């Protein structure tokens, strides 16, 4: 909860009583909560005394929908400054941008993740209070006499401090890429097109981990994990664009080598963290990393009342899909051919070809590689030892010599039974030996996994 002597008032607007109950249960300890089941009641409750400090607003409601409610709130001087967070199962970019254009400050997708709701509400309460504080400081500064030079210096220092706080929510690197000196120079529509690597990194088995934790334990765990991996990304010349529950999305504007180095270093940082967890009696955790190099459009979206940095590109979704393939192949770091081919020193990190796949939502095939440099030493040694057999099996497989290929994949599994990629190819060989393949078969597999 945001610091203060009394609980901040929060208005929940949703036509589904169950959703209201879930949100009340999630936020009951930190807020004075009121609720409305339709837009008309919400508008009346928004002008009550005292008014709510933040509004959680459902979009899909009968009669007056959330967009209209938000528009009317922002048109009323008495309610225009109340932060509005949209709640909806509509998770596409068009509806998000429409919501921001209406004046909303954020967007939470249904079904809710309790820890995400708490973090977002707390964040925007903090930002809104900082904005109010900044406005108050500006008014004080204007009232000072021109002869009070020292006082002006003090207030200027306070403003600089507030500016640094704002930059915690918009990365300094993002501002630099837009060629701005500070966040105060950021304007709606500022944009930049640049080729860079997108990284997605997720914690394995996050849902299972959450089931064993209280909300407080979950936040402590996430922050302990992020304290270890976030500096690694920065040290490798990348920056985190956003946190999303169990993972991060990061950007590397220099070279793909930086991103691969970060991925390997993150695996090692997690290994060290697991040693601490073992001493404290906790189970080890694992992370998957996906990397993709492409042209990205970075810019500022939203409205004049509420703006945020965003990355707009198909590459973002593809990087997330590539990360999801780790679960299928039992790998820790996967990257696209575009990423590997543009590395300056690809042989620095032990890697191997994994597959040619067509992932969900994308027509073109993607060639995927695995970097196993950051795996446990025993796994690295086994994959390095079996790499010749694995690659020979691949050559025969793509030459449609499935019987011969299966021999090589069996040899790999005899030495390394945990090699999920070799096991996948062995199953495919068996399937094609029984059912055959068409003349135009290319070996590209269509996958529906994340």
Secondary structure, DSSP 8 states (H G I E B T S, - for coil): ----SS-EEEEEE-S-HHHHHHHHHHHTTTEEEEEESSHHHHHHHHTSSS--SEEEEES--SSS-HHHHHHHHHHSTTTTTSEEEEEES--SHHHHHHHHHHT-SEEEESS--HHHHHHHHHHHHHHHHHHHHHHHHHHHHHHS-TT-HHHHHHHHHHHHHHHHHHTTTS-HHHHHHTT-SSGGG--TT-EEEEEEEEEEEEETTHHHHHHTS-HHHHHHHHHHHHHHHHHHHHHTT-EEEEEETTEEEEEE-S-HHHHHHHHHHHHHHHHHHHHHHHHTT-----EEEEEEEEEEEEEEEE-SSSEEEEEESHHHHHHHHHHHHHHHHT-SEEEEHHHHHT-S-GGGS-EEEEEEEE-TT--S-EEEEEE-TTS-HHHHHHHHHHHHHHHHHHHHHHTT-HHHHHHHHHHHHHH-TT-HHHHHHHHHHHHHHHH---TT----EE----
